[in-house]
Amino acid sequence: MNKIYYQSPIGLVEITGTDKAIRSILFCEEETKINSLQDDTPTVLKDCYHQLDEYFKGKRKDFTIPYEYEGTDFQKSVWNALTKIFYGNTCSYKDIALSIGNEKAVRAVGTANGRNKLSIIIPCHRIIGANGTLTGYAGGLWRKEWLLNHEQSMANN
């Protein structure tokens, strides 16, 4: 597994993947892990790095990098549903449960959402509570708020 780091405006992001696909994009708290792109960095990781950079600079709304995730069929259905939430928009856990045809699975949707290892490109940050409040985010609620504000301000451009 290959690993690189991207310094975003809201903290260090660890990107891991194979030569063919991204496996995780996660915020990490240790600021000492920064390593720059190398000549031998796999193209897919370089592409991810550059697409994240464009996203944070407000120049990208959709990601085109190949990725792979491991999980149950239910988790995969939730993660797939998350990719259908348009940039600058939000949905509730209930909305996702309804979209996958399992309206009673609201808590399970929340659990699956929390296990997403592909932050930002599978936009788990776009999930909010049914009452419109911010709810849990593995990267911290302050990051979730920043990402939502960033997307909403850029969506109008």
Backbone as ProteinMPNN parsed JSONL, in Angstrom:
{"seq_chain_A": "MNKIYYQSPIGLVEITGTDKAIRSILFCEEETKINSLQDDTPTVLKDCYHQLDEYFKGKRKDFTIPYEYEGTDFQKSVWNALTKIFYGNTCSYKDIALSIGNEKAVRAVGTANGRNKLSIIIPCHRIIGANGTLTGYAGGLWRKEWLLNHEQSMANN", "coords_chain_A": {"N_chain_A": [[0.847, -1.177, 0.0], [0.594, 2.168, -0.864], [1.408, 5.472, 0.307], [0.689, 8.881, 0.754], [0.714, 12.372, 1.683], [-1.46, 15.166, 2.023], [-1.529, 18.569, 2.556], [-4.138, 20.179, 3.682], [-6.382, 23.058, 3.925], [-7.657, 22.569, 6.294], [-6.257, 20.779, 7.767], [-3.988, 17.95, 7.873], [-4.12, 15.442, 5.382], [-4.213, 12.044, 4.898], [-3.478, 9.969, 2.256], [-4.05, 6.865, 0.902], [-3.302, 4.071, -1.189], [-3.32, 1.743, -3.956], [-1.444, 0.851, -6.907], [-3.454, 1.13, -8.665], [-5.847, 2.144, -7.549], [-7.441, 4.364, -5.183], [-7.551, 3.845, -1.704], [-8.026, 4.944, 0.814], [-8.846, 8.109, 2.238], [-8.121, 10.131, 4.629], [-8.379, 12.362, 7.406], [-5.637, 13.247, 9.433], [-4.044, 13.618, 12.585], [-1.386, 14.035, 13.208], [0.968, 16.257, 12.468], [3.522, 15.894, 11.593], [3.936, 14.078, 9.606], [4.185, 14.793, 6.975], [4.956, 14.222, 3.647], [6.292, 14.88, 0.493], [5.116, 14.673, -2.918], [6.62, 12.176, -4.851], [8.798, 11.206, -7.574], [8.359, 8.514, -8.075], [5.854, 8.07, -7.063], [2.737, 6.481, -7.326], [0.62, 7.059, -10.16], [-2.169, 7.256, -9.703], [-2.322, 8.083, -7.024], [-1.011, 10.546, -7.187], [-2.835, 11.864, -8.871], [-5.072, 11.925, -7.197], [-4.104, 13.553, -5.127], [-3.762, 15.98, -6.549], [-6.403, 16.438, -7.385], [-7.701, 16.746, -4.924], [-6.413, 19.079, -4.112], [-7.382, 20.876, -6.054], [-10.101, 20.774, -5.364], [-10.075, 21.908, -2.744], [-9.261, 24.447, -3.446], [-11.454, 25.411, -4.671], [-11.886, 24.761, -7.32], [-12.782, 22.35, -8.23], [-15.533, 20.143, -8.295], [-16.339, 17.582, -8.585], [-15.023, 14.256, -8.419], [-12.72, 12.211, -10.178], [-11.13, 10.071, -9.802], [-10.062, 6.644, -9.604], [-11.346, 4.441, -7.146], [-11.427, 2.136, -4.373], [-13.378, 0.337, -2.058], [-13.812, -1.435, 0.996], [-16.305, -3.326, 2.495], [-19.498, -4.238, 3.934], [-22.318, -5.373, 1.966], [-24.471, -3.724, 2.574], [-23.167, -1.436, 3.674], [-21.754, -0.612, 1.393], [-23.91, 0.071, -0.25], [-24.869, 2.302, 1.086], [-22.627, 4.025, 0.925], [-22.474, 4.313, -1.826], [-24.865, 5.675, -2.256], [-24.241, 8.069, -0.992], [-22.531, 9.256, -2.821], [-24.229, 10.349, -4.607], [-25.213, 12.676, -3.649], [-25.418, 15.937, -4.4], [-22.813, 18.335, -4.897], [-22.482, 20.928, -2.569], [-24.942, 20.483, -1.446], [-27.033, 18.901, 1.084], [-28.079, 15.981, 2.926], [-30.205, 13.962, 5.007], [-29.713, 11.265, 7.403], [-31.985, 9.725, 7.293], [-32.941, 10.362, 4.734], [-31.019, 9.047, 3.182], [-31.42, 6.398, 4.008], [-34.008, 6.0, 2.988], [-33.424, 6.299, 0.268], [-31.974, 4.013, -0.297], [-33.844, 2.12, -0.032], [-34.562, 1.206, 2.52], [-36.078, 2.242, 4.88], [-36.143, 2.048, 7.665], [-33.599, 1.827, 8.547], [-32.088, 3.899, 9.671], [-30.242, 4.37, 11.815], [-28.321, 2.425, 11.23], [-27.456, 3.392, 8.785], [-26.186, 5.686, 9.681], [-24.067, 4.52, 11.103], [-22.711, 3.169, 9.025], [-22.031, 5.375, 7.493], [-20.187, 6.6, 9.184], [-18.097, 4.838, 8.931], [-16.923, 5.244, 6.545], [-14.089, 5.412, 4.577], [-13.167, 7.048, 2.64], [-12.993, 9.948, 2.708], [-14.357, 13.057, 1.711], [-14.303, 12.483, -1.209], [-16.191, 10.454, -1.234], [-18.819, 11.752, -0.062], [-19.397, 11.932, 2.981], [-19.547, 14.008, 4.716], [-21.669, 15.532, 3.939], [-23.929, 14.726, 5.16], [-26.463, 15.454, 7.396], [-28.293, 16.038, 10.488], [-31.789, 15.152, 10.813], [-33.138, 17.367, 11.685], [-31.689, 19.418, 10.683], [-29.307, 20.001, 11.94], [-25.737, 19.826, 12.521], [-24.196, 16.69, 12.618], [-22.306, 13.888, 13.901], [-18.904, 13.51, 12.733], [-16.096, 11.926, 11.547], [-13.724, 13.313, 11.149], [-14.011, 15.475, 12.763], [-16.377, 17.862, 13.942], [-15.922, 20.56, 13.384], [-14.439, 20.503, 11.044], [-16.273, 19.352, 9.313], [-18.218, 21.358, 9.246], [-16.68, 23.386, 8.038], [-16.165, 22.205, 5.504], [-18.789, 21.985, 4.455], [-19.562, 24.703, 4.4], [-17.603, 25.663, 2.637], [-18.253, 24.268, 0.258], [-20.876, 25.185, -0.163], [-20.44, 27.905, -0.582], [-18.89, 27.837, -2.891], [-20.558, 26.518, -4.676], [-22.252, 28.314, -5.807], [-20.725, 29.639, -7.605]], "CA_chain_A": [[0.0, 0.0, 0.0], [1.335, 3.417, -0.975], [0.859, 6.499, 1.182], [1.177, 10.25, 0.631], [-0.027, 13.316, 2.525], [-1.835, 16.45, 1.433], [-1.796, 19.579, 3.589], [-5.342, 20.935, 3.325], [-6.61, 24.212, 4.808], [-8.238, 22.131, 7.564], [-5.432, 19.737, 8.367], [-3.27, 16.976, 7.067], [-4.919, 14.348, 4.849], [-3.443, 10.878, 4.492], [-4.048, 9.298, 1.083], [-3.428, 5.565, 0.679], [-3.841, 3.378, -2.341], [-2.493, 0.824, -4.74], [-1.08, 1.454, -8.185], [-4.659, 1.227, -9.498], [-7.01, 2.779, -6.932], [-7.347, 4.968, -3.848], [-8.203, 3.012, -0.685], [-8.514, 5.779, 1.916], [-8.528, 9.537, 2.325], [-8.526, 10.39, 6.013], [-7.664, 13.404, 8.137], [-4.815, 12.724, 10.516], [-3.714, 14.684, 13.527], [0.058, 14.223, 13.344], [1.444, 17.168, 11.436], [4.915, 15.599, 11.254], [3.993, 13.016, 8.609], [4.142, 15.331, 5.612], [5.971, 13.879, 2.651], [5.85, 15.421, -0.778], [5.019, 13.735, -4.026], [7.902, 11.718, -5.388], [8.721, 10.758, -8.966], [7.859, 7.146, -8.141], [4.5, 7.984, -6.507], [1.807, 5.995, -8.35], [-0.172, 8.098, -10.82], [-3.487, 7.411, -9.079], [-2.144, 8.886, -5.816], [-0.724, 11.911, -7.645], [-4.093, 12.424, -9.359], [-5.889, 12.201, -6.017], [-3.489, 14.719, -4.487], [-4.063, 17.175, -7.345], [-7.847, 16.68, -7.364], [-8.008, 17.321, -3.614], [-5.931, 20.451, -4.141], [-8.358, 21.642, -6.833], [-11.315, 20.852, -4.551], [-9.896, 22.893, -1.675], [-9.114, 25.771, -4.057], [-12.731, 25.766, -5.273], [-11.837, 24.541, -8.764], [-13.289, 21.011, -8.541], [-16.73, 19.744, -7.562], [-16.494, 16.133, -8.764], [-13.757, 13.527, -8.453], [-12.68, 11.219, -11.252], [-10.094, 9.08, -9.509], [-10.578, 5.319, -9.255], [-11.211, 4.088, -5.734], [-11.945, 0.842, -3.928], [-13.672, 0.285, -0.633], [-14.195, -2.731, 1.533], [-17.384, -3.237, 3.464], [-20.636, -5.117, 3.67], [-23.179, -4.902, 0.872], [-25.24, -2.596, 3.092], [-22.279, -0.274, 3.73], [-21.494, -0.176, 0.024], [-25.105, 0.744, -0.771], [-24.887, 3.637, 1.72], [-21.543, 4.83, 0.354], [-22.874, 4.631, -3.194], [-25.902, 6.716, -2.15], [-23.582, 9.328, -0.632], [-21.926, 9.857, -4.019], [-25.286, 10.974, -5.396], [-25.564, 13.968, -3.039], [-24.725, 16.949, -5.196], [-21.913, 19.326, -4.297], [-23.189, 22.075, -2.004], [-26.212, 20.051, -0.866], [-26.97, 17.997, 2.222], [-29.166, 15.025, 3.123], [-30.232, 13.381, 6.356], [-29.565, 9.82, 7.449], [-33.266, 9.175, 6.843], [-32.977, 10.479, 3.271], [-30.185, 7.977, 2.626], [-32.134, 5.139, 4.265], [-35.086, 5.914, 2.0], [-32.865, 6.151, -1.077], [-31.499, 2.636, -0.495], [-34.991, 1.235, 0.129], [-34.605, 0.612, 3.847], [-36.378, 3.435, 5.674], [-35.96, 1.825, 9.107], [-32.17, 1.624, 8.805], [-31.472, 5.209, 9.881], [-29.044, 4.235, 12.659], [-27.328, 1.644, 10.479], [-26.901, 4.329, 7.802], [-25.243, 6.513, 10.432], [-22.888, 3.704, 11.388], [-21.997, 2.977, 7.755], [-21.487, 6.686, 7.132], [-19.02, 6.8, 10.03], [-17.02, 3.907, 8.554], [-16.417, 5.643, 5.23], [-12.656, 5.722, 4.618], [-12.833, 7.88, 1.489], [-13.508, 11.283, 3.01], [-14.478, 14.095, 0.686], [-14.779, 11.986, -2.504], [-17.489, 9.882, -0.861], [-19.071, 12.915, 0.794], [-20.122, 11.685, 4.229], [-19.714, 15.295, 5.4], [-22.913, 16.143, 3.475], [-25.048, 14.182, 5.927], [-26.799, 16.239, 8.59], [-29.436, 15.514, 11.217], [-33.103, 15.428, 10.22], [-33.55, 18.71, 12.096], [-30.8, 20.383, 10.055], [-28.095, 20.252, 12.72], [-24.567, 19.016, 12.202], [-24.047, 15.495, 13.446], [-20.955, 13.351, 13.929], [-17.997, 13.438, 11.587], [-14.848, 11.364, 12.064], [-12.684, 14.331, 11.085], [-14.358, 16.551, 13.685], [-17.484, 18.691, 13.462], [-15.443, 21.83, 12.851], [-14.058, 20.243, 9.653], [-17.518, 19.144, 8.578], [-18.792, 22.682, 9.044], [-15.846, 24.07, 7.051], [-16.403, 21.599, 4.191], [-20.125, 22.373, 3.988], [-19.512, 26.136, 4.064], [-16.77, 25.769, 1.446], [-19.022, 23.8, -0.893], [-22.019, 26.073, -0.413], [-19.966, 29.168, -1.159], [-18.38, 27.574, -4.242], [-21.642, 26.009, -5.523], [-22.879, 29.456, -6.496], [-19.765, 30.198, -8.58]], "C_chain_A": [[0.894, 1.242, 0.0], [0.638, 4.496, -0.144], [1.519, 7.838, 0.872], [0.303, 11.139, 1.512], [-0.283, 14.604, 1.766], [-2.152, 17.41, 2.579], [-2.969, 20.444, 3.135], [-5.478, 22.143, 4.246], [-7.165, 23.813, 6.186], [-7.495, 20.935, 8.153], [-4.86, 18.766, 7.367], [-4.185, 15.818, 6.67], [-3.978, 13.239, 4.389], [-4.183, 10.172, 3.363], [-3.317, 7.974, 0.919], [-4.075, 4.907, -0.531], [-2.842, 2.428, -2.952], [-2.063, 1.564, -6.004], [-2.314, 1.722, -9.05], [-5.801, 2.008, -8.878], [-6.687, 3.351, -5.555], [-8.121, 4.086, -2.88], [-8.702, 3.817, 0.499], [-8.021, 7.21, 1.756], [-9.036, 9.962, 3.695], [-7.716, 11.54, 6.605], [-6.835, 12.737, 9.218], [-4.318, 13.894, 11.348], [-2.227, 14.962, 13.645], [0.595, 15.041, 12.185], [2.868, 16.85, 10.975], [5.044, 14.59, 10.114], [4.085, 13.516, 7.169], [5.301, 14.781, 4.78], [5.43, 14.335, 1.305], [5.753, 14.316, -1.821], [6.416, 13.416, -4.548], [7.708, 11.292, -6.847], [8.097, 9.371, -9.081], [6.484, 6.966, -7.485], [3.562, 7.504, -7.609], [0.905, 7.12, -8.877], [-1.507, 8.323, -10.132], [-3.391, 8.238, -7.792], [-1.834, 10.342, -6.166], [-2.008, 12.592, -8.11], [-5.012, 12.786, -8.197], [-5.397, 13.459, -5.306], [-3.885, 15.994, -5.232], [-5.563, 17.482, -7.364], [-8.289, 17.23, -6.011], [-7.579, 18.785, -3.559], [-6.901, 21.346, -4.911], [-9.661, 21.815, -6.056], [-11.172, 21.949, -3.488], [-9.709, 24.31, -2.213], [-10.391, 26.216, -4.77], [-12.794, 25.566, -6.774], [-12.393, 23.186, -9.183], [-14.482, 20.694, -7.654], [-16.96, 18.234, -7.62], [-15.108, 15.493, -8.871], [-13.826, 12.421, -9.502], [-11.626, 10.146, -11.012], [-10.726, 7.716, -9.201], [-10.356, 5.042, -7.771], [-11.844, 2.733, -5.476], [-12.285, 0.966, -2.455], [-14.103, -1.111, -0.246], [-15.271, -2.523, 2.577], [-18.469, -4.238, 3.117], [-21.428, -4.563, 2.488], [-23.995, -3.701, 1.326], [-24.379, -1.331, 3.127], [-22.014, 0.275, 2.331], [-22.701, 0.535, -0.573], [-25.23, 2.15, -0.186], [-23.836, 4.524, 1.068], [-21.856, 5.225, -1.089], [-23.935, 5.741, -3.186], [-25.284, 8.071, -1.81], [-23.012, 10.032, -1.864], [-22.96, 10.565, -4.888], [-25.774, 12.299, -4.79], [-24.739, 15.031, -3.757], [-23.902, 17.894, -4.329], [-22.734, 20.519, -3.808], [-24.525, 21.741, -1.377], [-25.976, 19.151, 0.336], [-28.183, 17.072, 2.203], [-29.121, 14.556, 4.573], [-29.981, 11.876, 6.264], [-30.84, 9.153, 6.941], [-33.384, 9.245, 5.324], [-32.186, 9.347, 2.623], [-30.864, 6.627, 2.826], [-33.263, 4.947, 3.255], [-34.531, 5.651, 0.597], [-32.342, 4.742, -1.355], [-32.614, 1.615, -0.238], [-35.1, 0.56, 1.474], [-34.853, 1.714, 4.875], [-36.176, 3.267, 7.178], [-34.486, 1.721, 9.502], [-31.423, 2.924, 9.088], [-30.193, 5.104, 10.717], [-27.934, 3.463, 11.951], [-26.681, 2.501, 9.385], [-25.867, 5.224, 8.483], [-23.949, 5.772, 10.726], [-22.056, 3.489, 10.125], [-21.328, 4.271, 7.32], [-20.196, 6.941, 7.91], [-17.846, 5.9, 9.682], [-16.457, 4.19, 7.166], [-14.948, 6.043, 5.357], [-12.218, 6.61, 3.454], [-13.445, 9.269, 1.664], [-13.437, 12.182, 1.79], [-14.966, 13.517, -0.64], [-16.041, 11.131, -2.358], [-17.961, 10.795, 0.273], [-19.938, 12.665, 2.028], [-20.339, 12.98, 5.013], [-21.023, 15.979, 5.003], [-24.148, 15.605, 4.186], [-25.233, 15.0, 7.198], [-27.992, 15.586, 9.282], [-30.743, 15.909, 10.542], [-33.598, 16.832, 10.554], [-32.623, 19.803, 11.552], [-29.514, 20.674, 10.809], [-26.947, 19.372, 12.232], [-24.498, 17.845, 13.167], [-22.633, 14.958, 13.242], [-20.205, 13.342, 12.612], [-16.65, 13.0, 12.128], [-13.712, 12.38, 12.08], [-12.908, 15.492, 12.033], [-15.439, 17.453, 13.099], [-17.015, 20.012, 12.869], [-14.992, 21.668, 11.4], [-15.297, 20.065, 8.782], [-18.161, 20.493, 8.263], [-18.001, 23.451, 7.98], [-16.124, 23.539, 5.649], [-17.759, 22.004, 3.617], [-20.162, 23.847, 3.589], [-18.724, 26.368, 2.779], [-17.583, 25.405, 0.195], [-20.196, 24.731, -1.203], [-21.589, 27.409, -1.006], [-19.48, 28.976, -2.59], [-19.492, 27.115, -5.196], [-22.291, 27.127, -6.33], [-21.963, 30.078, -7.528], [-19.767, 29.41, -9.867]], "O_chain_A": [[1.838, 1.336, 0.784], [-0.571, 4.437, 0.077], [2.74, 7.927, 0.742], [-0.727, 10.699, 2.023], [0.546, 15.07, 0.985], [-2.948, 17.094, 3.463], [-2.806, 21.335, 2.301], [-4.765, 22.24, 5.245], [-7.147, 24.61, 7.124], [-8.052, 20.175, 8.946], [-5.204, 18.767, 6.185], [-4.924, 15.282, 7.495], [-3.067, 13.469, 3.594], [-5.357, 9.824, 3.492], [-2.092, 7.957, 0.808], [-5.237, 5.156, -0.851], [-1.691, 2.325, -2.527], [-2.299, 2.764, -6.141], [-2.239, 2.447, -10.042], [-6.661, 2.5, -9.609], [-5.783, 2.884, -4.863], [-9.22, 3.629, -3.194], [-9.687, 3.438, 1.132], [-6.945, 7.473, 1.219], [-10.239, 10.133, 3.895], [-6.521, 11.674, 6.34], [-7.277, 11.776, 9.846], [-4.191, 15.017, 10.859], [-1.838, 16.023, 14.135], [0.665, 14.561, 11.054], [3.364, 17.488, 10.047], [6.16, 14.279, 9.698], [4.062, 12.71, 6.239], [6.466, 14.871, 5.168], [4.241, 14.188, 1.022], [6.235, 13.198, -1.633], [7.27, 14.294, -4.664], [6.584, 11.051, -7.288], [7.397, 9.075, -10.049], [6.0, 5.84, -7.363], [3.578, 8.051, -8.711], [0.489, 8.006, -8.131], [-1.939, 9.467, -9.989], [-4.297, 9.019, -7.501], [-2.335, 11.262, -5.519], [-2.248, 13.756, -7.789], [-5.656, 13.836, -8.214], [-6.191, 14.321, -4.931], [-4.298, 16.974, -4.612], [-5.956, 18.648, -7.361], [-9.164, 18.094, -5.957], [-8.297, 19.628, -3.023], [-7.208, 22.452, -4.467], [-10.261, 22.889, -6.088], [-12.042, 22.81, -3.352], [-9.974, 25.277, -1.499], [-10.414, 27.273, -5.401], [-13.66, 26.135, -7.438], [-12.47, 22.899, -10.377], [-14.466, 20.931, -6.446], [-17.69, 17.679, -6.799], [-14.156, 16.109, -9.349], [-14.862, 11.782, -9.683], [-11.275, 9.399, -11.925], [-11.801, 7.648, -8.605], [-9.307, 5.37, -7.215], [-12.676, 2.251, -6.245], [-11.57, 1.62, -1.695], [-14.674, -1.859, -1.039], [-15.16, -1.649, 3.437], [-18.37, -4.981, 2.141], [-21.224, -3.424, 2.069], [-24.194, -2.761, 0.558], [-24.809, -0.275, 2.663], [-22.047, 1.486, 2.117], [-22.542, 1.498, -1.323], [-25.647, 3.079, -0.878], [-24.131, 5.66, 0.697], [-21.542, 6.335, -1.519], [-23.896, 6.643, -4.023], [-25.753, 9.105, -2.287], [-23.012, 11.261, -1.937], [-22.598, 11.301, -5.806], [-26.644, 12.961, -5.356], [-23.509, 15.012, -3.716], [-24.256, 18.201, -3.19], [-23.572, 21.051, -4.536], [-25.183, 22.624, -0.827], [-24.858, 18.695, 0.575], [-29.184, 17.353, 1.543], [-28.121, 14.735, 5.268], [-30.033, 11.291, 5.182], [-30.784, 8.139, 6.245], [-33.868, 8.305, 4.693], [-32.627, 8.758, 1.636], [-30.882, 5.801, 1.914], [-33.447, 3.85, 2.727], [-35.103, 4.874, -0.167], [-32.272, 4.322, -2.51], [-32.373, 0.408, -0.227], [-35.66, -0.531, 1.58], [-33.96, 2.077, 5.641], [-36.05, 4.262, 7.892], [-34.174, 1.545, 10.68], [-30.239, 3.032, 8.772], [-29.172, 5.689, 10.358], [-26.757, 3.805, 12.06], [-25.494, 2.349, 9.096], [-24.802, 5.487, 7.926], [-22.862, 6.338, 10.611], [-20.832, 3.615, 10.157], [-20.196, 4.263, 6.838], [-19.221, 7.442, 7.349], [-16.717, 6.169, 10.093], [-15.606, 3.448, 6.675], [-14.607, 6.915, 6.156], [-11.029, 6.89, 3.3], [-14.292, 9.701, 0.882], [-12.545, 12.053, 0.952], [-15.963, 14.007, -1.171], [-16.869, 11.093, -3.268], [-17.553, 10.631, 1.423], [-21.075, 13.132, 2.103], [-21.213, 13.043, 5.877], [-21.443, 16.922, 5.673], [-25.275, 15.978, 3.86], [-24.296, 15.21, 7.968], [-28.624, 14.687, 8.726], [-30.795, 16.883, 9.792], [-34.379, 17.417, 9.804], [-32.756, 20.971, 11.915], [-28.713, 21.501, 10.373], [-27.156, 18.325, 11.619], [-24.712, 17.993, 14.37], [-21.856, 15.532, 12.479], [-20.784, 13.189, 11.537], [-16.115, 13.613, 13.051], [-12.832, 12.312, 12.937], [-12.081, 16.401, 12.104], [-15.42, 17.769, 11.909], [-17.643, 20.532, 11.947], [-15.144, 22.594, 10.604], [-15.36, 20.565, 7.659], [-18.595, 20.731, 7.137], [-18.595, 24.097, 7.116], [-16.298, 24.317, 4.711], [-17.866, 22.329, 2.434], [-20.73, 24.198, 2.555], [-19.124, 27.169, 1.934], [-17.593, 26.142, -0.791], [-20.473, 25.025, -2.365], [-22.295, 27.979, -1.838], [-19.646, 29.87, -3.419], [-19.374, 27.308, -6.406], [-22.817, 26.891, -7.418], [-22.388, 30.97, -8.262], [-19.025, 29.738, -10.793]]}, "name": "protein", "num_of_chains": 1, "seq": "MNKIYYQSPIGLVEITGTDKAIRSILFCEEETKINSLQDDTPTVLKDCYHQLDEYFKGKRKDFTIPYEYEGTDFQKSVWNALTKIFYGNTCSYKDIALSIGNEKAVRAVGTANGRNKLSIIIPCHRIIGANGTLTGYAGGLWRKEWLLNHEQSMANN"}
